[in-house]
Amino acid sequence: MRAVDATVRRGDRNIVDHVTWTVETDQRWVLLGPNGAGKTSLIDLIATSAHPTSGTVEVLGQPLGLTDVFGLRPSIGVVSSRTTALIPERESVRDVVMTAGWSIAGRFREQYDDIDVERALHLLDIMGIGHLAIRRFGTLSDGEQKRALVARALFPDPEMLLLDEPAAGLDLGSRESLVERLGALAADPAAPVQIMITHHVEEIPPGYTHALLMRDGRVLEQGQIDQVLTDENLTRTFDVPLSVRRVFNRYWAFAT
């Protein structure tokens, strides 16, 4: 993924303001910033659900505006609250995963092979919820639903996985279970490129390699995660005096 001077303008305001950013195939990125920083709007560009007002964005080597985005989208897995809202509550968890192969939210008349069922069950096992495969999606806890949606996003074997605040609203146990699974995924060299949005450094999975800090649509800092997540940079990003620590390959931030 490559963005050069990418800008998204709404009314008289740039919600993504001249962003230049490159993501390589072996990297795992976290986007941090306060509400309204432009993180989701930037991810929407990468997901091909929006186009820049000016500047250029290349996704998987294809320039937006000069390529068929419908051909690109099966190669991009997306997990967000918008995805959750589209899933029928009565759908089985296994079918929630498999319907990603047809880019639909609920099962209709499409046919699936045994290999599709096996892949869906395998991905649910990876996310630690294989035992819930025949449960209705609406009966799962929030944490279980998030893990099911990660399995769904992985089903088409994407080249890029986009995670928009995957731990939002989860209790401590559910958050830690999800972060553990995402950390294992980040450590797998065969796993797709990962880009995750969060407001909290505590939600960054171990194994993430790079960080990008945003505020008011602009990139404040980007690069290797240890060099970016400093007291000074986080204080400037969130406009609160902050101290950041790394413990057991995880990050924690405190107001000073």
N, C-alpha and C positions, 0 to 999 in steps of 0.2 A: 504494500500500500504506500502511495506517495501523494502528498498534498503540497502544492506550491502556491503560497500566497492566497490560500482558499478563504473566501469570505461569503458569509450568508447574511443578507441584509433583510430586515423586517421593518417596514416603515422608515423611520429616520435613524435606526439603530443597527449596528453590526452585531449580531448575536454570535457569530464566528468571525473573528477579526484578523484577516491576513495571517492565517496559520500555515506554516511550512513544517512538514513532519514526514518522516519515512519510517516504515515498519518492515523489518526483515523477517524472513520465513521462520527463523529459529528463536524469535523473541516473544516474550510475554510482557505486555504493557498494562499498567494501571493508570487511569486518568483520575486525578484528584482535583477537587475544587468545591467552592460553596455552591449553594443553590443559585441558578441563573448564570453560572459561569460559562455556559455554552457547551458543556460536555456531551449532552444527549444530542444536540444539534450537530456536533462534529461526528458522533457515531452514526447519525442518520445519513450523513454523506457516505461513510464507509459502507453502510448497509445498502446503499443505492436507493434509499427511499426518499432522498432529497438531492438536489443539485446545487452547486455553488453559484452564488450570484456573480462572482468573479473569481479569477484564479483557476487552477486546475486540480483535479483529483483523479488519480489512477487507482483502480481497485483490481487486484490480481492481474496487473499489467494492462488493464483496459481503461482508457480514458472515459470518464463520465461525459455524456453528451455526444459521444461518437461511437457508442456501442449499445447493444441490446441488453439492458439491465436484467430482463427476465431470464436471459441465458446465464447471467452471473449469479443470480440470487440462490440457486441451489448449492453453490459453493460457499455460501456465507451462512453460518448458523447464528441465530439471534435469540437471546433470552432476555425478556423484559416484562414489565407489568402489563404492557399492551398485549403480549402473547398470551398471558394467563387469562385475560378477559375474553379471549376468543374461544377458549376451549370449553366444549359442552361439559357440564358437571357430571352427566350420566355416562360419559365416555370411559371405557376401561383404560387403565394406565398404559397397558401394552398398546392399545390402539392410538392413544395420544402420541406415543413415540412413532408408530409406523406411519401415521397419516402425514408426517413430515416429508415422507418420500414422494407424496403427491402435492405437497405445498397446500394442504387443506387442514382445517382445524377439527373437523368431525368426520367420522367414517360415513360413506354413502354407498356407492355401488362398486367401488374399486376392488380389485382382487389382490391378495397378497400371497406370496409363496412361503414355503417352510423356511427358506433362508432369511426372509424378512422377519418372520416371527423369532427365529433364533438370534438375529442381530438385535432386535428390540430387547429381548430378554437379557442378552449379554450386556448391553449398555445400561440397563436397569441394575444389573448386578454390579457393574463398575461404580454406579452411583449409590450403591448400598441399599437399594429398594426393590431388588428382584422379587422378594416375597410379596410385594404389593401389586404384581402385574395384572391381576384380574380384579382388583378393587376399582371402584368408580373414582374418577379423578376428584370429584367434589367432596369425597369423604377423607381425602388426605389432609394432613396438617400443612401449614404454609411451607415449612421446611421440606417436607416430602414432595410437595408440588414443585418447588424450585428445582429439586434434584431430578424430578421427572422431566422438567422442561429442558434441563441441560442434556439429558439423554435424548430427548426429541431433537434438539438442535444438532446433535452429533450423528443422528441416524443417516442423513444423506452423505456422510463422510466429507464434511466441508473442509475447505482449505483455511478458513478463518472462522473463529468463534468470538462473537461479540456478546459481552455480558453487561447489561445495564442495571446496575445496583442489584445484583442477584441476592444479596443478604438483607435487603431493606425489609424492615418489619419483623425479622425473625428474632426469637428468643435466643438466649446465650447458647443453649445446647444445640439448637437447630443451626445457628450461625456457625458454630465450631465444626459440626458435622459436614456442612456444605464446604467450608473453607478447607477442611482436610481432603475432601474428594477433589476439589479444584486444584489443590496443591499436588495431589498424585497425578492429575491430568497434566499439569504444567511440567512435571518431571519426565513425562513420556516424550521421547524425541520424535515419535511418530504422530503425536497429537498436533492438531492444527495451531496456527498462530492464535494467540489469545489477547484480547483487549477488553479490559474490565473497567467500568465506571464505578466509583464509590466516593462517599464523603468521608470515610473513616479508614485510617491507616490500619486499624485492627482487623479489617476485613480483607487485607491483601494476602492472598495465599502464598505459602512458601514456594520458592522456585520462580517467582516473577522477577524479571530481569531489568525492566526499564519503567520509568515513571514520567508522566507529563502533568505539569501543574497549570491549571487555568484559572483565570479571574476576569470577569467582564468581557468574555469572548476572546481574550488574548492568551497566548501561551507565555507563562512566566519563566518556566524552566522545563527542560526535558533532557533525558539521557539515562545513564546507568542509575539504577534505583538507589544505591547507597550514596551516590553523589548528589542526587536530587532531593532526597528526603532528609533535609537538614533542618535544624531549629529555625535558622534564618529564612529559608525558603517557605516552610510551612507557615511561619508567622506572617510573611508577606502575602501568602495565598489566602489565608483565612482571616487576616486582620485581627488576630488575637495572639498575644505572646504564648508561644508553644515550645515545648521541648519534646523531642522524639527519641525513643530508645528502640534498640533491636534486641530481642530476647528470644532464644530458641527459634531463630530464623523467622520471627514475626516482628512486626512493628507496632509500637504503642506510642500515643501522643498524649501529653498532659499540658493543661494551662499552667503557666508559671506566674 
